[in-house]
Every structure is written in C-alpha cells, then in structure tokens.
Amino acid sequence: MKELVLILGLMMSLNVSSKEYTGSTYSGVWAQVESDSYKKLPKHKISVASLFGFLENKIKRAADRTLSDKSDVLPQFRKLAHPNGTCLTGTWEITESNPYGGYFKKGSEALIVARASTALTGTTVGRNRGFGLAGKLFPTNDPLNEEKLKTANFFLVDDLGGTKARHYTDVEMTNEPEVSPTLAVIAHAIYSIKLAITFGKADSNPGIRQVYEISELGEDEPESVLTPQWMKVGAQKGQTVDRKDFRDELRIDNYAGELLMDISVASKEVDGKKNWEKIGVIRFTDSEVSNSCDHRLHFHHPKWRSNLNH
C-alpha cells in the first residue's frame, strides 16, 4: 500500500508526446494557460477505463515519456493522478544565505508558473484531499523577456493519502511527503495499483522527487554544486480564505493580489527531524483555472540520481 500511494501522489502530470526540448518563453506559457478559462469548475474523474485505449496502454506510454519529455506545453492530454487543478504565477525569491547552488542561491529571482492540485478526484472541504504543488522556474525576472528559456521543475505534496485539512493554505508540501493509507486511496485501489506498477518501472525511486533541476539551473559546472535533499513550501500565516473548493480558495483576488508561500530546505535529520531552514518566498500574483492548466501545461519529472552532493 505504501509504495503504490507514494507513486500515485508523485505522478502529478503524465504527458503524451516526446520531442527535443529547446525551452519556452514565460509569456508564451502563461498566455496559453490564460487562453481557455473555464466558465464553470469541472470535476474531472478518474477510472480504470481511462488508463487504456484500443490496443494501447496509456499509462505505460505516459510513464515512459514523462521522465524524458521536458516540454512546458503539450497538445491536449489527460492527467491521470491529479486531474483537477488551478494555475498560479508570480516570482521565486531566495533571500537567505545557504550553501546550495543555482536558483537556491541567495539573491536568485525567477518567474514561476505553478499548478496546485489534489490527488484523485476530491476537491471540496470534507473530503480527503492530497494537496500538491508542481512548479516551473524560468531563469529571468523579466516577464517581457522573449528569449526561450529552459525551465527547472519541482513537485511537492503534503500527504499522499490525503487529509481533512480545510484549506490549501493550512498544509506544508514537501518532495518526500507523508503517507496516510486513507479510504480514498483504498476505494481507488485498482486504479492506484495499475498506476503504481507501471510508473514504478519507469523510475527507480518514485518516493522522492529530487530538486537538482533548481540547484543546477544556470550553473556552468552543475556536477559540483550542492543540492538540498528536501524542499518544503507552505503558505505564510494569516492568509486563510474559506471556500468549498480549493480552486476557488486559491483565486489570487482573495488575497489582495498576493499569496505568499515560504520556501524551506534541509539536508540532514537530527533525532528524526529535518533541519528545515527558511531561505525565501514565492509571491503568487495571478491565478487561472483553465483547460490548458489541466490538460496542456506539463511538468517534467526529474529522474532519480544517486550522485548528488548534499
């Protein structure tokens, strides 16, 4: 059960095509997200039937490619584990000194496009919801920069089995999340097992999503930099908004135009506790719930590497 839940929660986007990656412009990606807003919030549901087509195993094709296709936007596709989400954009700012490289360095500023989501189908208060955040960093602080830039992606989840947390802003999400074998996961056991078995064959350690794409972004000698073993993001206190659906909760208009989330990192455990250090902030200044957010925006999964320096 633990293995299938770990794998399920980290399958935050599965793609359906593969091509050479040359980068994207921030403005182009966000324009796509804004291009087809929903008039009414959809409730995308999961089913075993959605995993297979005529003479085709969709999850095998998706799992094989999600680790190799770095495209930021794809033709229409179906997210198999986190089908319902909302997109956010703003800035990534590192304000504190730390030993890590790339865009973890103090003074680093990047534009970010992110997708907040829930695992499986639960979106409303009262249901178990496994909150996730997939982020895409563009190495520029100029939203009008029309140069194609290669992005760094990350994936965070609070609890892979879901919790009864009333607000997205109540939880902290990490790249190696907690695991609760909740009824929601058990109820979708067949679906989850099919996803887990297939995706587990594609990556050797799906229980943690390493963040080396951030620590190596912009580095001339990426093999020499330090990468934090763990990363955590959580909303700053005092930003609670009551809404039934988390997608309505996260509309930026609810926060006077700015939702703040702290960035923390750690590489050691002391007495079983990670030595978290707050190093910066994400300032989300716009949001969009759209077809492209759910079906075209793609986040590349960094494949497990055992040679990282922590």
N, C-alpha and C positions, 0 to 999 in steps of 0.2 A: 504493500500500500504506500509506504513512504516514497519508494522510488518512482512510482507512477505519478504521485502528486507533485514531486519535485520537477519531473519532466514536464508535466502538464502546465504548471504555473509559469515555466520559463519559455514556453512556446508562444511568445506574445505576438508574433507575426510570421506567417508562412507564405512564401512567395511562389509564383507560378512561372517565372521565366528567368533566364540567365544570360548575361551579356557582359562585355568588358566595361568596367566602371571607370568613368572619367570625371566624376564629380557633378555637382549641381550648384545652382545659384540659390541663395536663401530666398530671394524674392520669388523665384520660379516655383519653389516647393510650397511656400506659404500661399501663393496665388492659386495653386492647384487645390490646396486644402479649402480655400475660401470659395472655390468656383461652383460648388454644388451643395449648398447648405440644405439641411433637412427643414421642412416646414413643420414636421411633427417627429418627435423622437421615435425611432424604430426600436423594436425588440427582436434583435437577431437571435435566433435559437440554434442550438446545436443538435445534431442527430447522428447516429451511426451511418445512416444512408448518405449523409453529406460527405463522408470520407471516401466514397468510391463512386466511380462513373463506369460506363460501359467499357469493360476490358482495361480498366485503369485504376490504380491505387493512388489516389490523390495525395495522401499523406506521405507516401514514400517519395514521390516526386518533389513535394514541397519541402520535406525534411532534408533531402539531399542538397537542395539548392539554397535554402535559407542560410546555410553556413558559407556559401561561396558567392552569392549574388549580392553586391554591395549597393545596388541601385537604391535611390532615395524615393523614387516614384515608379510604380509599375502599372501595367494595364490592370483593369478590374480583376480582383481576386478575392478570395474568401479567407478571413482569419478563422482558424479552426478552434482555437482555445480561448481567445479574448475577443469575441465578436463585437462587443459594444464598447464604444469609447468616445472621448472628446479630445480635441487637439488644443494645445496651448503653445504660445510662443512668447519670447522675451529675451533676456540676457542671462548668461552664466558669468559669475564674477568670483574670482578667488582673491580673498582679502587678507589671508593669514599666511605667514611663513610655514613651509613644510618641506620635507626632503624629496618630494616626488616631482616627476618630470612633466613635460608637455603642458597641457591645459589644466593641470593641477598646480602649477607654479603660481606663487603669489604675483598678483598683477595681471593674470590672464583674464581676458574678456572674450567671450564668444557669443554669437547668436545661437539660440536654441529653438528647435521645434520638437515638441513632445506630444505623446499620446497617453492620456490617463485612461485606464480601462478596468474592467472586472473580469475574472475568470468565469468560464461557463456562461450562464445566462442571467444571473441575479444582478439587478441594477438598483433596486429600491431598498429603502430602510426596512428593517425587519427580516430581510433575507441574509443568508451568509454571503458575504462579498469579499473576494480576494482582490484587493486593490493593487494595481500595477502602474508603473510609470516607465515608458520607453522614451529615451531622449536621443536627440541627434544634434551634435555640436558642429557649427560652421565656424572655422577659424578666422573670424572677422568680427568687428563691432560696428560695421557699416551696412545697414540694411539695403542700401542702394548699390552695393558692390555687385557688379555684373560678371565678375570672374567666376568660372566654375571651380568649386572647392570640394575636396574630398572630406567627408564628414567622419566623426567618431561617434559611435552608438553605444548606449548602455541600457541595461534592463534591471529594474528593481521591483520587488513585490513585498507586501507586508506579511501576509500569512497565506501560504499556498492552498490551504483548505478553506480559507475564508473566516471572517469573524462577524460579530454583530455590531461592529463599530458604526455609529450613527452618521459619522461624517468622514469624508476622504481626508479632511484636514486633521483628524484625530490620530492618524496612524503614521508610523515611520516605515519606509520601504528600503530594503537592502538587496544586495546582489546575491546573498545567501540567506533566504528568508526562513521563517519558522514554518513548521509543518503541522497542521491540525487535520486529522482524518475525519472531517465533518460529514454530515449526512448528505450535503450537496454533492460531494465527491463520490460517496458511496452510491448515490442514486444514479450517477452517470458513470458507473464503474466500467461498463463495456466500452463506452466511448473513450474513457480515460486510458484504459489498458491498451487499446489499439494505437492511440497517440503515443503513449509511453514506449511501447515496444519498438515502434518504427523510429521515433526520434532518438531513442537511446542508442540505436545502431549507428546513427549519424554523428554523434559526439561522445567522447569518452567520459566526460564529467559534466552532465547536464544540471547537476545540483547547484552549481555556482556559475555566474556569468562574470568573467574577469573584465577588468576595466582598463586593460592596457591600451585600447584604442585612444583613450583620453590621455594617458601618460606619455604616449609616443607621438601624439599629434604635433606636427611642426618641428620635431626633433631630427637633426641631421644624423645622429647615431642612436637610434631608438633602443638598440640592444644594451646600452649602458645605463639607461635611466631606471629609477626606482618606480615601482607601481604599487599603490596600496592594495592589500589583499581584499579589503572590504570597503564598500561605499554605502552611505545611507543618506536619504533625503526625507525631510519631513517639514510640514508647514509650521511657520512660526506661530506662537500662541496668540490668541485674541483675534483669530480670523474665522470663527465659526459661523456658518450660514446654514440654516435649516431648510432643506429641500428633500422631497421624497426620493427623487432620482439623482444619483451622484453627478450626472451630466448637467443637470440644472444647477446643482450646488456649485459647480466649478466655473460657471459663467463669470468672466472677469468683471462684468458690470456690478456683480455683487460685492466686489472688494474695492470699490472706488478706483478701479482701473489698475490695481497692482496686487497680485497674490505672491507672497514671499515664502520661499522654501529654503531651509538651511541645508548646506552640503557638509557632510562629515565623512571622515575616512579613518581607517585603522589597519594595522598590520600585525598586531600582537594581541594575545589574550592573557590577562592576569586574573588568576583564580576563577577561570572560566568566563570572564567578562572581557569584551573587546575594549581596547583603549581608544575609544572614539575621540576624535579631535575635530571640532568645527573649523572649517577652512574657508567657507564662502557662502554665497547665496545665489539662488535662482530667482529672478524677478520676472514673473509671468505678467504680461501686459495686454494680451489679447487671447481670445478663445474662439473656437469654431467647432460645431457639431455638424458633420457633413458626410456625404457618401465617400468622398476622397479620403477623409480621415479614417473611415472604417475599411475602405476597400482599395485604396491606391497608395497611400503612404506606407512605406516599407522600412523596417528597421533591421539591419544586418546583425545576425548573431555572431559575436566574436568566438571563434573556436578555441577550445581549451589548449593552453600551452603550459608546459611544465618547466620552462627555462626562465621564468620571470624573476626579477630581482625585487624582493620586498624589504 
